[in-house]
Amino acid sequence: MEKSEIENQKLRTQYRVHKIRAKCFFDKLREDNQDLLILSFDCQKNLPLPKVADQSAYYSRQFNSYVWTEDVASKGANEIASCLYHCLNHSNLDGKTKIRLVADGCGGQNKNSILLGMVAKWLHDTQHSIDQVEIVFPVTGHSFIPPDRVFAMTEKEIRRLETITNPETYIDIMGSNATIRRLVTEVPIFDWKSACRDVLKSTQTLHFQISKTKRHSELSSIKQNVAKSWFGEKFHIEMIFAIH
């Protein structure tokens, strides 16, 4: 077989695998089950403030505009976990027994032990009949999720405005496509990082590398050390780092 034919066959195989992975992910995203609640979340890119036509008129330090500006809070794991915690507490879970969370694999915001610890704490405390939470991080190239459509509609409206000097302008535009939740004033920020440090091992001390993990499950039989005092026995979280 000639080299070019071998390369073509390799590309066709990679393409088929790509399509299979995409179908597997979107099947999980679109699954219709009355016992299942699917929540997808993502961070929109930073929006400049002020937004002006003349780039030289920008301030040396830009403000960025759930919504908050960078003078209110950062965009890290604590903030994302707090937003998700608020969403879980204010979602209609009647008749649901399982929650599936879908997000991209950004380590600083979504794919980390802080978010995992928050979900475990919420699952332990919830009064609803939820007995399982599944967290799905799609492989690179398959992370287009419903929030991205909302971001696209928002950014389309923003491009029509040449100048924006007030963060409320951004919020008004976002509000036409989504329900606005304001961090700090409406959604409290909790120190999940410190709380997790007290009950979870540091990722540097784990016996495996998270970046190389394809599927990781923690079952309800966990009773080790202080994890039981926080998570209790009602603990079934399944983390899927990649769909293969």
Stockholm file with secondary structure:
# STOCKHOLM 1.0

chainA/1-244         MEKSEIENQKLRTQYRVHKIRAKCFFDKLREDNQDLLILSFDCQKNLPLPKVADQSAYYSRQFNSYVWTEDVASKGANEIASCLYHCLNHSNLDGKTKIRLVADGCGGQNKNSILLGMVAKWLHDTQHSIDQVEIVFPVTGHSFIPPDRVFAMTEKEIRRLETITNPETYIDIMGSNATIRRLVTEVPIFDWKSACRDVLKSTQTLHFQISKTKRHSELSSIKQNVAKSWFGEKFHIEMIFAIH
#=GR chainA/1-244 SS CCHHHHHHHHHHHHHHHHHHHHHHHHHHHHCCCTTEEEEECCCCCCCEESBCSCGGGSCSSCEECCBCCTTTCCSSHHHHHHHHHHHHHTSCCTTCCEEEEECCCCTTTTSSHHHHHHHHHHHHHCCSSCCEEEEECCCTTCCCCHHHHHHHHHHHHHHTCSCBCCHHHHHHHHHTTSCCCBBTTTBCCCCHHHHHHHHSCCGGGSSSCGGGCSEEEECTTCCCTTHHHHHCSCCCEEEESCCC
#=GC SS_cons         CCHHHHHHHHHHHHHHHHHHHHHHHHHHHHCCCTTEEEEECCCCCCCEESBCSCGGGSCSSCEECCBCCTTTCCSSHHHHHHHHHHHHHTSCCTTCCEEEEECCCCTTTTSSHHHHHHHHHHHHHCCSSCCEEEEECCCTTCCCCHHHHHHHHHHHHHHTCSCBCCHHHHHHHHHTTSCCCBBTTTBCCCCHHHHHHHHSCCGGGSSSCGGGCSEEEECTTCCCTTHHHHHCSCCCEEEESCCC
//
